[in-house]
Amino acid sequence: MNNDNINIESEVLGLQEKLKSLPTNPGIYQFKNQIGKIIYIGKAKNLRNRVKSYFQTRKPVDAKTKVLIQKIKDVEVIVTDSETEALILEDTLVKKYRPKYNILLKDDKSFPYVRLTNEPYPRIFATRKVIKDGSKYFGPYTEVRQLKILLKTIRSLFLMRSCDYNLTDESVANKKYKLCLDYHIKKCEGPCEGLISREQYNENVRQAVQIINGKTREIERKLECEMDVLSEQMKFEEATIVRNRYLILKDYLSHQKIVSTETIDRDVIALARINDSACILIFQIRDGKLIGRRHYIISNTLDQTDEYIIQVAIEKWYLETNFIPNEILLQTEPEQLDFIIEWLEKISGYHVDIQIPKIGEKKKLINMAVTNADFLLREYHLAMAKREQAIPKILHSIQRDLRLSKPPRRIECFDNSHIQGSELVSSMVVFVDGKPKKSDYRRYKIQTVDHNDDFAAMREVISRRYDKSSDEKSIIPDLIIIDGGKGQLSSAVQILKKAGLSDKTTVIGLAKRIDEIFFPGKSEPLLLPKTSSSLKLIQHLRDEAHRFAITYHRLLRSKRTLQTELTEIPGIGEKIAQKLLIQLNSVEKIKNSDLEELTDIVGHKAAERVFEYFNKTEIQQN
């Protein structure tokens, strides 16, 4: 894939100017906010037209898109060779950056897969890790019991090896490995000693893959035919073995629900919605039998159309799965139907028929999928409600030990960090139900204090956090922890009283030396036992706030350190300066380097600027 990264600095060109210079090629676009964070990633057949469409004032947009447009301060695009490549790249980047305004399909990463290893004598087994080494993966399987029955069936039918020997034609010929117990108890055919040919073993693997994909008719016919031939030849013992394998297969098939008399392979994709969440359900039907299902839960869908959600679900599902059926039944037509058909036919190599049935048996399949999607979504909401109501025991312990009126489900902890009064910063970490909620963490660069004054710094950060929190919409924590003694606690209480929050929450101070807990208006501290679970959680919050503050302080310090003489050179930014310092260790060595050496590190243009800057006196004298 040929990707050209086009990133024009916003300082050089305004956003509108940048839009005019965008290419008309297919690719992906990334919208960034004022701090450079990616907030949305999309794909397009024509990047210029697609990105410009967001800024057309006459075009009606939903509320979510309107908010997104207001926050766009920069755009970066990556050009690809085709729209299909753009789709794959978009999926990769969305998983990596998880932008706020992209639809994120939630699926449990712990679901197991069936792995077919990339070896001369492949193995088939269950795994929860996907390793990109050429192996094939089938699934994921939402029901572990179904997966176990499948693997048991395959091993009974084809006697696949379970050992981790590195079997090759050479190792088999040299008798490098010996037969193990599996061979003697009739669970393996002994490929390690060449007791089954590589061709026959791989034919068994091919048939096993057919069963995994739900394609069993060919194997059924083959076993029936084999039974008849052996019976005619009076080989009754061998015929009995084949018959037993046939019965194993039929028993496996009996667990699969027949949903169609047609033997065509098809996927049925439907959608159910409740409030601002949705559930996409995919039925996998092979040879008329329902062999599996997959669902995705999607949040924040209030402003998204059914067509868009179906489009996103189709793209995600067929990027994951390794089998594309001949027929796909949809509840609603996706936004880009032509692209979906073209993409699926390209990766499958055959015609894919996409239908939106209105009546008949196919419509009944859609209705069945909708009913199941609705059930799963209601089940999800019920589970979320139960989770919200369930309060961890540790919170009851803190409520008891600190004599709180209710369990502190949301706790916020503050800490200051500085070195001799320089780069004064503060941090706020948030724990919800006893666990970190990192999306709510905040860091503050102290603006009104220019010397070592922890009390003033604490007043500023508490003021910035809670001054506007008196309205009903703002989240007020159940417990506020101040990392410090009476002085820092008094400073925080002073601001909370001004904000009218002193009676709405509880605030405590945690002294650093022996972990004494101070309460406002009380001179005597509370000392909890070192083994107390309440104390351990409070210490965890304090340590996390300290870590977060220190990390931010180091970041600011490193940025300040990088403002060396190098960054004063016109055209030389922090990245080039950093690259030079990493390679040459000091500004002095950079000064003494020749043009060729500098060119090897940062390229000719930047090297020329650095070389001329440090040698301008000599050049002027000459």
Secondary structure by P-SEA (a helix, b strand, c coil): cbbbbbbcccccccaaaaaaacccbbbbbbbbccccccccccccccaaaaaaaaacccccccaaaaaaaaaccbbbbbbcccaaaaaaaaaaaaaaccccccccccccccbbbbbbccccbbbbbbbccccccccccccccccaaaaaaaaaaaaaacccccccccccaaaaaacccccccccccccccccccccccaaaaaaaaaaaaaaaacccaaaaaaaaaaaaaaaaacaaaaaaaaaaaaaaaaaaaaaccccccccccbbbbbccccccbbbbbbbbbccccccbbbbbbbcccccccaaaaaaaaaaaaaacccccccbbbbccccccaaaaaaaaaaaacbbbbbbbccccaaaaaaaaaaaaaaaaaaaaaaaaaaaaacccaaaaaaaaaacccccccbbbbbbbbbccccccbbbbbbbcccccccccbbbbcccccccccaaaaaaaaaaaaccccccccbbbbcbbbbcccaaaaaaaaaaaaaacccccbbbbbbbcccbbbbcccccbbbbcccccaaaaaaaaaaaaaaaaaaaaaaaaaaaaaacccccccccccaaaaaaaaaacccaaaaaaccaaaaaacccaaaaaaaaaaaaaaaaaac
